């Protein structure tokens, strides 16, 4: 059961990142006169609200997960999953390039995370 919860957590965090990027793309080219203008534009952006809901659910789930397993296991597991999912989805949804350098760096990061999580 814990693995299902960890994958759900990774899915929520990945969804939050994708929604955040979609919301941020709405601000391309905007010139903000001040912080207040920026905040009002944020409040009018539907992606911002959906992202906040997704991250709120993720927070509650993370709290539950931490009551059931070691954070030294759960955090690296979720981090590795999110890293892979965000890179793949940003490629397919936003057309972001996956270069050899990015792939190699991701592999090295994942190797370190998995070593940390090794029981």
N, C-alpha and C positions, 0 to 999 in steps of 0.2 A: 504493500500500500504506500509506503514512504516514497518509492520511486515514482509512482503515479503523481503524488503530490509535488515532487520535485520537478517533474516534467511540466505539470500544470503551472507551477511557479515560473519556470523558464519561458513557457508560452505567454504568460501574462506580461512578463518583463519585456519580451521581444515585441509583443503587440504594442506595449507602451512606447517603445523606441520608434517603431514604424509610424505610429500615430503622431508622435512628437515631431518626427521629420516631416510628415504630411502637413501638420499645422504650421511648422516653421517655414515651409516652402511658400506659404501664403504671404509671408512678410518680405519676400525678395523684392528689393527695389524701394522699399518704404524708407522714408527719411523721418525720423522721430524728432519732434521739437523738444520733447522732454520725457521724463520717465512716466508721467501721468498719462500722456498720449499712448505710450507703449502699453501700459497696463490696461487701458480701456480697449485697445485693439486685441489684446490677449483675451479679455473677458468676452469679446464678441466672436471669438474663434471657437467653433464647435469642436474641433479636434482637441483643443486645450481641455475642454470639459470632459470629453470622453477619456482622454489620457489620464486626467485626475481620478476618474472613477476606476479605471483599470489599475492604476497604481495604488489606489485605496484598497481594492480587492487583493492586490499582491501583498500589501502590508499585512492585512489580516491573515492571509494564507501563510506568509513568512513567520508570523507570530506563532501560528499553530504548528508549523513544521519545526520551529525551534523548541517547542515544548515536547517534541517526539523523537528528535535525533540530535546528534552532535553537530554544532555549527561548523566545526572544522571539517566535517564531511559534506554537509549540505551546501555550504557556500561555494566551495570549489566546483562541486557538481553542477550547480545552477549557473555559475559563472561560465564554465566551459560550454554548457548547452546554449546559453544566450549568445555567447561569442559566435559560435557556429551559425546559429539561426539568423542573427542579425546580418552577418556577412552575406549569407546566401539570399535572404529575403531582400536586402538592399540591392543586391545584384539584379534579382528578377523583377522587383517592383520599381526601383528607381533607376535601373540601368548602371549602377555603380560598378566600376571595373574591379575585377579580382586579378591583380597582378601576381607575378611570381614572388615578388618581395612580400606582398600582403599575405599570400598563402604560406610562405615560409615563416613569416613572423607569427602568424596565427598558429601554425604547427608548434613552434617553439613555446609560445605562451600556453597552449593547451597541454603540451608535455609537462611544463612546470606545474600547472594547476592539477593535472592528474597525479603527478608525483606527490603533491601535497595531500591529495585526497586518499592516497593509497593506504589501505588499512593493513 
